[in-house]
Amino acid sequence: MEQKINNFLTFLNVNKNSESAVTSGGSDPQIGFKISFNQNLAILNVKVIGAKQLPADYGSSKPKGYVVKVTVFPTKEKFETKPAKDNWPTINEEFPFTLNIPDKKTIDFLKGIFVSFTIYATLDETEEEKPTKAEKGPIRRFFSFDENSDFLRNNVRRSFTRRSFRNSMKNRRTIGAVTYNLERKNFTQFSKDNVISTPDVWRSVKEITSGIQTQPREGKKGCIELTLQYSVSEDGRNDVVEVTVTKFRCSLQTMQEHERVGGQLYIKINAFESNDIIQKKKSDKFDPTISLKLEANTATLRATVNNYMLNQVKIVIRLMAKNLLGKKTLLGVIEINKNLPFWKEIVANPGTPVTKMVNFE
């Protein structure tokens, strides 16, 4: 009997260790979804099934919940799921989108339409606003007698409620996103009332990218979307170098390292001429994140330089962290000088802005 108990305990420990290995492994987070389309009504129904392997901690903090934002382009309608507590959540929420499709008879009528799923973690407890009641009156009565009333009742009416639903969240962290192109060949399931559906789809969640493919995947310390422009002056003494940081992104692992450092991040831009600082700029502070869009006016530096000193000019961009005690930590550096192709390109094409993704070192 004692041997059987020991064997049972050993079995439990093995399974527990195995489960821990899976949840703490390096696999990417995943999101599951299913998409249906009513060809008679041009209504797209997006079901968020759930997610897997979402990050269980951010440094010393643990997420209080996870939210998925669903957006359909080019309509740009947006919905959000209710917060889920588990980092392997089962969500099962559906959202309807009305599409404007001129000709539904063509085989590629869904071409150019895609769905974006963005996953957030929130580090604060949140309180949900109550959704408004569904609209009543002629519209509702019309739906009741339509030949597609079942589909409308289950999907369209929900849109009146969900569109007004908002989560008042603070201290969010962007985990990543998935983009799914709507191609007719992906809709392999058919049902009554001319409704077509995809099977259950699972995709790995990736960092949010800018769409500019001028550099390889970002380095271990993250990267920025950087725009440089060189403008010449009449006398050559008042030329201008303009530097703008518009996006920041990094991997999930790098973001967690930033969380462990503590405090907020900011980007510091310095322009040097013969090793003397001639202009400097510091962006607004932001929380550690995988992807962030910066407003151009908060991270743009304009430096006046002499044309004959152009070879002595360099731009140094630093990613910094500052904690609550005021301690500053250097997280990464980018230096743009005369030896880099980036610099040579803007000097050879005055007045033409050049944008690239550049890795921090």
N, C-alpha and C positions, 0 to 999 in steps of 0.2 A: 504493500500500500504506500509505504514511504517513498519507494522508488518511483511509483506512478506520479505522486505529488511533485517530486523533484523534476521529473520529465515535463510535467505540465508547466511548472514555473520556468523551466529552461525555454520551453516553447514560447511563453509570453515574452520573455526577455529578448529572444531572437527577433520576434515580430516587432517589438517596440523599437529595438535598435535599427531594424530594417526600415521602419517608418520614419525614424529620425533621420536616417541617411537620405531618404527621398526628399523630405521636406527641407533639409538644410543643404541639399546639393546645389550645384551650380546651374541647374536647368533654368531656362528662361520662363518668366511668368507666361501663362496662356489664358486665352479667353475663348469661350464657346458661344456660338450663336446660330440662329436659323432664320432664313429670310423667305417670306412668301410674297407673292404678287398677284393681285386680282386684276386680270387683264380687262375686265369689263369696266371697272371703276378707276383703274390706274392708281390703286392704293397699294403701297408697299408696307408690309408688316415685318418689323424687325424684332426678333425675340432674343434677348440676352439670356443664355442658358446658365452660365456661371463662369468661374475663373479658377485657375490652379496656380499654386506656387508663387503667390504674391508675397512680397517681402514682409517678414514677420516683425522686423524692427528697423529703426533708423537710428543707429548709434545707441544712445541710452534711452531713446524714446520708442514706444510701441504704438502703432496705429490703433486708433479707436474704431475705425471703419474704413470700408472701401466703396467707391462709387464709380460707376461706368457712365460716361457721357456718350450718347449716340447722336451722330450728325449725318445727314444725307446731303450730298452735294450733287447738283448745284442748287438745290432748294434751300440749304443751310438751316433747315429746321433742326432744333436740338431738344433732346430729352435726357433726363438723368434717372438712373435707378435709385431706389432707396438704399441707404447705407447698409452694407453687410459687415458683420463683425468678424467672420471667419476669414482667414487668408486662403482658404480653398472654398469659396462661397458657392452655394447653389442659389441663383437669382430668379430665373424664370419670370422675367417681366417682358411685356410686349409693347411696342410703340408703333403707331401708324403714321405714314407719311404719304401725302398726296402728291403725285408726280404729274408734271405737265409734259405729256408725250404726244406730239402731233400725229404721228402715224404708228399705231400699235400693230399694224399688219406686217411691217417689215421684220425680218428675222433678227436684226440687231437693234431693236427699238430701245433696249436698255443701255446701249453703248454710250459711254461718257458719264454714266451715273455711278457713283460709288458711295459706300458707307464707311464712316470712320468711327472707331471705338477708342475712346481715351479713358484710361484707368487712373484714378486718383486715390491716394491714401490721405486720411485726415488724422492729425495728431490731437485734435480737440474733440470733446463730446459735442454733438450738434443736436439742435432741436428742429424738427421739420414743421414747416407751415402746413396747415390743413388745406387740402385741395378744395377748389371751388366745386359747387355742385354742377352736374351736367346741365346743359341748356335745355330748356323746355320750349314748347311752342310748335310753330309750323315745321321747323327743321326736324324736330324729333318725330313729329307725326309723319313727315315724309319718309323718314327712315323706316318707320314701322311697316309701311305698306310697299316698300320697294322690293323687287324680286330678289335682291341680294341682302335682304334685311339681316340675315344671320351674320354675314361677314361684317356689315356695318355696325350691328349691335355689339359685336365682340371687339371691334377694332376702332372704328371712326369715333364712336361716342367717347371712347377712352381718351381721345386726343383733346377733347374739350377740358377734361379733368387734368391730364398730365401736363398740358402746355402751361398751366398756371402753377404747377408744382415746382417749388424751388427749395433747395437746401441752403440754409444760411451757414455756410462752412467757412471756417478760418483755418489758417495754418495748413493748407493743402500741400501735398507732394505729388507731382506727376510721375507715375510709374512708367508709363509709355503708351503706345497706341498701335492699333491694327487698322489697316485700310483694305477694304474688300471691294473689288470691281464687280459690278453687276453685269455678267455676261449671260446671254440666253442659254448657253450650253451648261451652265452651272445649276440651272433649275431642272432637276431630274425627276421630281415628284409631281404628280398631277392629281387633282381632286375635282369635285363638282364645282359648278358655278365658275368654271374657267380660271381656277386658282392654281398657280404653279409654285413650287417650293424647292429650296435647296435641302440637302440632308443636313444633319447637325455638323457644323464646321468648327474646328478648333485651330487656332493660329497662335504662334508665339508672339508675345508683345515685344515690340522694339521701341527704342528711343525715338522721339519725335525729331524728324530731320527737316532741314530747310528746303530741300529740293534742289539745291545747288550741288552738283556732283563734280566739283573741281578738285577735291582732295579725297584721299582714301578715308576709311573709317577712323574716327577720332582716336587719339592716343589715350594712354592710361590716365592722364590728368585732365582730359576734356578738351574741348575746342570751341572756337567762336567763329561766327560769320562776320568777316571783316571787309569793309569797303574803304579803299584808298583812292584819293584823287589829288593830282598835282596841277596847279594852275600857275601860269606864268604872268608876270607883270611887265609893264612897258619898259621900266628901267632895270629890271632884273634884281632889284633890291627888295621887292615886296611880293615875291612869289609866295604861294600858299600851299601847304600840305594839309589836307583834310583827312582825318581818320574817324571812321564810324564803326562802332560795334553794335550789331543789330540782333544777334542771337547768341545764346550760350547753350551748350549741350555737353553731356557726359554720360558715361555708362551708369547702370544701377549700382555697381560696386563702388565707383568713384563717388557717387552721391552719398553713399553710406559712409565713406571715409570722411567726406566733408561734414556729415552730421556728427561724427565722433570728435572732430576738431571743436565743434561748438560755435555758437554765434551765427552771424549773418555774413554773406559774401558780398563783395563788390569788385568792380574792375577799375583798375587805375591805369591811365594812359599818360606817358611822359614823352615829350619831344626833346631831343638833345641836338645841340650843334657844338661840335668840338668838346663833347662830354659835359657841356653846360646845359642845364635845363632851360629851355626857352618857352615852354608851355606845358601845362599839365591839366588833367581832367580826371574826375572820379565819378563813377556811375552811382546811381541810387543803390542802396543795400537791398539784397534779396535773400530769401531762404534757400538752402541747398535744394536742388531740383535736378531732374534729368534734362529738362528742356525749358528754356525761357526766352521770350521775345522782349528785347529792350527797346524803349522808345528812343528814336534817333537823337532827340535833343538832350537826353540824359547821358549819352555816352558818345558824344562827338567832340573831337579836338581839332581846332584850326590853328596852325602854327605858321607865322610869317618867317620866311627864310630868304637868304641871299643866294642867287643862282650860282655864284662862284664858290659858295661854301656847300653846295648840294651834296658833295661826296662825304662831307663831315656830319651829315644829318642822319639820325636814326630814331626810330620809334620803338619804345619799350612798353609792352602791355603786360600788366601783372594781375593775376587772380588772387585776391586777398580774402582772408577771413578775420573778423573782429568779434571777440567774445564779449560777454557782459561786463567783464573786468577791464575791457579796453585793450587786451592783448591782441596784437596783430600777427597773423601767420601767413607766410607766402605759400600759395598752393600751386602756382605755375607761372611761367614766364614765356612771352613771345617777343622776339627782337626782329624788327624789320630794318635792314640797312642796305647800303649800296651793292652788296654782294649777292643779294637775293633776286631771283627772277621777278618776284612780285614788285619790288622797288623799281627795277629796270623797266618793267612794263608800263608803270604809270608815268615815269619820266619820259619815255619814248612816245607817250600818247597824252600830252597835256590836255586837260579839260575833260578827259574821259574817265569816269569812275570804274574801278575794277573791283569785283567782289569775289572773295574766296573763303573757303573754310580752312582755318589755320589751327594746328594743334598746339596746346601748351606743352612746354618742356619742363 
